Amino acid sequence: MNKEKLKILKKIRRRAKIRTQISGTAARPRLSFYKSNVNVYMQLIDDATGKTIVSVHSREIKDVAKESSVEFEAGKLLAKKALDKKIELVVFDRGGNKYHGRVKAAADGAREGGLKF
């Protein structure tokens, strides 16, 4: 089998396993993380009703300081929006990605912004 296809299949399996174990509620929504080649998308989702409460994408970040990454700033912005809606506790869904690099930076930004995982 092609290496790229195998890599994609492994990611799909990881994502499915994660989603069977976690679910978001109104009191503790799921922080969904998706990364494309260029942008990062983060959402707080209430799985009980199927509604997105808060969403952020990396294009919303205008100017980023040299010492911090776009993902870190997106995490902080998501935390700010969530705290405005009185949400502090979330469940982190890394979307099948390894908890490393861009995923870790986004989670650290959300934590620094005031969210608790």
C-alpha positions in Angstrom: 0.0 0.0 0.0 1.1 3.5 -0.7 2.8 5.3 2.3 0.6 8.3 2.0 -2.6 6.2 2.0 -1.4 4.3 5.0 -0.7 7.5 6.8 -4.2 8.9 6.1 -5.8 5.6 7.2 -3.9 5.7 10.5 -5.0 9.3 11.1 -8.7 8.3 10.4 -8.4 5.4 12.8 -6.9 7.6 15.5 -9.6 10.2 15.0 -12.4 7.7 15.2 -11.0 6.2 18.4 -10.7 9.6 20.0 -14.3 10.6 19.1 -15.7 7.4 20.6 -14.1 8.3 23.9 -14.9 12.0 24.2 -18.0 14.1 23.8 -18.9 17.7 24.4 -21.8 19.0 26.5 -23.2 22.4 27.1 -21.3 22.6 30.4 -18.1 21.2 29.0 -17.9 21.5 25.2 -15.5 19.7 22.9 -12.6 21.8 21.6 -12.2 20.5 18.1 -8.8 21.2 16.3 -8.3 20.9 12.6 -5.2 21.9 10.7 -4.8 22.3 7.0 -1.5 22.9 5.2 -2.0 26.6 5.6 -4.6 27.4 8.3 -5.7 26.2 11.7 -9.4 25.9 12.7 -10.6 25.5 16.3 -14.2 25.2 17.5 -16.1 24.7 20.8 -18.9 22.2 20.0 -21.8 21.0 22.1 -22.3 17.5 20.8 -25.6 17.0 22.7 -27.3 19.6 20.4 -24.9 19.5 17.5 -24.2 23.3 17.7 -20.9 25.2 17.4 -20.6 27.6 20.3 -17.4 29.5 19.4 -15.1 29.2 16.4 -11.7 30.6 15.5 -9.5 30.3 12.4 -5.9 31.4 11.9 -6.9 34.0 9.3 -8.5 36.0 12.2 -5.1 36.6 13.6 -3.9 39.9 12.1 -0.4 40.4 13.4 1.6 37.8 15.2 4.6 38.6 17.4 7.8 36.9 16.3 8.2 34.9 19.5 4.7 33.3 19.3 3.1 31.2 16.7 -0.2 31.7 14.9 -1.6 28.6 16.5 -0.7 29.9 20.0 -2.5 33.2 19.3 -5.5 31.4 17.8 -5.8 29.3 21.0 -5.6 32.5 23.1 -8.3 34.1 21.0 -10.6 31.1 21.3 -10.1 31.1 25.1 -11.0 34.8 25.2 -14.2 34.2 23.2 -15.1 31.2 25.3 -14.6 33.1 28.6 -16.9 35.9 27.2 -19.6 33.2 26.9 -18.7 32.0 30.5 -17.1 28.7 29.4 -14.0 27.6 31.3 -13.9 23.8 31.1 -13.5 22.0 27.8 -12.5 18.6 26.4 -9.7 18.7 23.9 -10.1 16.8 20.6 -6.9 16.8 18.7 -8.6 15.4 15.6 -6.4 12.4 15.1 -3.2 14.5 15.0 -0.3 13.8 17.3 -0.1 16.1 20.3 3.0 17.9 19.0 4.0 21.0 17.2 1.0 23.1 16.0 -1.5 21.1 18.0 0.5 21.5 21.2 0.9 25.3 20.5 -2.8 25.8 20.1 -3.6 23.9 23.3 -1.0 25.9 25.2 -2.5 29.1 23.9 -5.9 28.1 25.0 -4.6 27.1 28.4 -2.8 30.4 28.8 -6.0 32.2 27.7 -7.8 30.7 30.7 -9.4 27.4 29.5 -9.1 24.3 31.6 -8.8 20.9 29.9 
